[in-house]
């Protein structure tokens, strides 16, 4: 499953309610169906830590090796750093 985040958030991914909706409506069902997920950040210039956290943190809590199922695609350097901060934090927790 590929999710083009720009279609939901525009160029700035900040709304954690939208992130939670994406997680509940798309990510959780895809993981339950054993599908791989591509989160496509094309045209997304930036994201907040809280958006990324709301998008993926519950998946870390409920699924082992979740990063084996998710690909972060077309991330610019800013978005890459934020994803890295959140994923490292969740792996330590």
C-alpha positions in Angstrom: 0.0 0.0 0.0 1.3 3.4 -0.9 0.1 6.5 0.9 0.9 9.9 -0.7 1.0 12.1 2.4 0.8 15.3 0.4 -2.8 14.4 -0.5 -3.7 14.5 3.2 -1.5 17.2 4.6 -0.1 19.4 1.9 3.5 20.6 2.0 3.6 20.8 5.8 2.7 17.7 7.8 1.7 19.1 11.2 -1.8 18.0 12.1 -1.6 15.1 14.5 -5.3 14.4 14.2 -4.8 13.7 10.4 -1.8 11.5 11.3 -3.9 9.5 13.7 -6.6 9.1 11.0 -4.1 7.9 8.5 -2.7 5.4 11.0 -6.2 4.1 12.0 -7.8 4.1 8.5 -4.8 2.9 6.4 -1.8 1.7 8.3 -3.4 -0.5 10.9 -5.5 -2.4 8.4 -2.6 -2.8 6.0 -0.4 -4.2 8.8 -3.2 -6.5 9.9 -3.4 -7.8 6.3 0.4 -8.3 6.3 0.9 -5.6 3.6 4.0 -3.6 3.2 3.5 0.2 3.5 5.1 3.0 1.5 4.7 6.4 3.1 5.4 8.7 0.2 6.5 12.2 1.3 6.8 13.6 -2.2 6.1 17.4 -2.2 6.0 17.4 1.7 8.6 20.1 2.7 8.5 19.5 6.4 6.8 17.6 9.2 6.6 18.0 12.9 7.8 15.5 15.4 4.3 15.2 16.8 2.9 14.4 13.3 5.4 11.6 12.7 4.9 10.3 16.3 1.1 10.2 15.9 1.5 8.5 12.5 3.7 5.6 13.6 4.3 5.4 17.4 1.4 3.1 18.2 2.6 0.7 15.5 5.9 0.4 17.3 4.1 -0.4 20.5 1.8 -3.1 18.9 4.0 -4.7 16.3 7.5 -6.2 16.4 9.9 -5.1 13.7 7.5 -2.6 12.2 10.3 -0.8 10.3 10.6 -4.0 8.2 7.0 -3.3 6.9 7.3 0.5 6.3 9.2 2.4 3.7 9.6 6.1 3.9 9.9 7.4 0.3 10.8 10.8 -1.2 11.8 12.3 2.1 13.9 15.5 1.9 16.6 15.9 4.5 14.4 17.8 7.0 11.7 15.1 6.9 14.4 12.3 7.1 15.8 13.8 10.3 12.5 14.1 12.0 11.6 10.5 11.1 15.0 9.4 12.4 14.4 11.2 15.7 11.0 9.6 16.2 12.0 6.1 15.1 15.2 6.1 17.3 13.1 7.3 20.3 10.5 4.6 19.7 13.1 1.8 19.4 14.7 2.9 22.7 11.3 3.1 24.5 
